[in-house]
Every structure is written in C-alpha cells, then in structure tokens.
Amino acid sequence: MAGAPEGERPRPLAHARGLGIEANVLTPPETAKIEPNLRMTIAGSVYYPMDCHLSPQPLLATLAREVTHGADSVLALDPAKF
C-alpha cells in the first residue's frame, strides 16, 4: 500500500482518481484511527473522504415534501442530514 510501486497500488484508487474522486492510501495505523473497531490484519486501506451513506426513507420524504411545496430544485439539500 503506502510506499508500494504505483503498479501495485489498488486498482480502485487509480480508477477513483481518474474520475476526479479523492482517494487516499492509508497504512494500518492510519486505518485504525478512522476505523477503531476494525478487527482484522490488513496491509492498509483506501479511504474516500467524500464518500457518504444516507438513509433512503428520510431522503425520499424530504424530496416529496420539497416537490409538494413547489420546489423546482433540490440540489441545495445537505446530504449530511440524511
């Protein structure tokens, strides 16, 4: 991982960067800092800082509410709230 020749780095890293997505190779200690409950031996990880997860039910309820109230754009919604 870290310090590995470019050809040995994970393919998802190169693919993500090729798409303009920020991706960082982490060492095992760096991985443990952001995922302290990880219980396996790893060589490292790839971290996508802009990756997020949301619950579809609150998102759809908000989209339905906005559309019902005449919103013509929902692009300003903060995904962190879902």
Phi, psi and omega per residue, in radians:
M1 nan -1.858 -3.137
A2 -1.045 2.265 -3.141
G3 1.471 -0.088 3.123
A4 -1.309 2.600 3.064
P5 -0.989 2.599 -3.051
E6 -0.886 -0.710 -3.126
G7 -1.156 -0.317 -3.117
E8 -1.675 -0.092 3.126
R9 -1.280 2.722 -3.090
P10 -1.027 2.401 3.114
R11 -1.061 -0.636 3.110
P12 -1.024 -0.564 3.126
L13 -1.103 -0.890 -3.140
A14 -1.097 -0.710 3.135
H15 -1.103 -0.821 3.140
A16 -1.061 -0.835 -3.139
R17 -1.093 -0.633 3.087
G18 -1.095 -0.474 3.107
L19 -1.579 0.016 -3.125
G20 1.460 0.275 -3.140
I21 -1.651 2.230 3.116
E22 -1.149 2.286 3.124
A23 -2.576 2.376 -3.083
N24 -2.226 2.380 3.044
V25 -1.425 2.252 3.133
L26 -2.008 2.561 3.026
T27 -1.377 2.942 3.079
P28 -0.978 -0.769 3.105
P29 -1.126 -0.636 3.104
E30 -1.161 -0.676 3.099
T31 -1.103 -0.750 -3.134
A32 -1.079 -0.546 3.122
K33 -1.137 -0.669 -3.112
I34 -1.653 -0.227 3.117
E35 -2.391 1.233 -3.028
P36 -1.128 -0.330 -3.128
N37 -1.593 0.074 3.111
L38 -1.123 2.200 -3.071
R39 -2.154 1.031 3.077
M40 -2.674 2.753 3.076
T41 -1.457 2.199 -3.115
I42 -2.266 2.765 3.055
A43 -1.495 -0.358 -3.108
G44 2.720 -2.869 -3.121
S45 -2.723 2.963 2.997
V46 -1.998 2.222 -3.097
Y47 -1.947 2.263 3.103
Y48 -1.905 1.660 -3.043
P49 -1.020 -0.505 -3.094
M50 -1.614 0.060 3.119
D51 -1.207 2.500 3.098
C52 -2.576 2.858 3.099
H53 -2.271 2.554 3.098
L54 -2.464 2.805 3.097
S55 -1.598 2.181 -3.059
P56 -1.117 -0.584 -3.085
Q57 -1.074 -0.899 3.104
P58 -1.100 -0.628 3.125
L59 -1.097 -0.876 -3.116
L60 -1.126 -0.649 3.100
A61 -1.107 -0.728 3.124
T62 -1.170 -0.767 3.107
L63 -1.062 -0.766 3.121
A64 -1.081 -0.756 3.134
R65 -1.090 -0.787 -3.118
E66 -1.123 -0.752 3.136
V67 -1.165 -0.713 3.128
T68 -1.068 -0.591 -3.120
H69 -1.611 0.295 3.000
G70 1.498 0.265 3.119
A71 -1.143 2.338 3.085
D72 -1.747 -0.088 3.101
S73 -2.665 2.390 3.091
V74 -2.092 0.326 -3.092
L75 -1.215 -0.298 -3.103
A76 -1.566 0.029 3.136
L77 -1.158 2.465 -3.135
D78 -1.552 1.950 -3.106
P79 -1.123 -0.334 3.125
A80 -1.125 -0.342 -3.134
K81 -1.413 -0.117 -3.091
F82 -1.917 nan nan
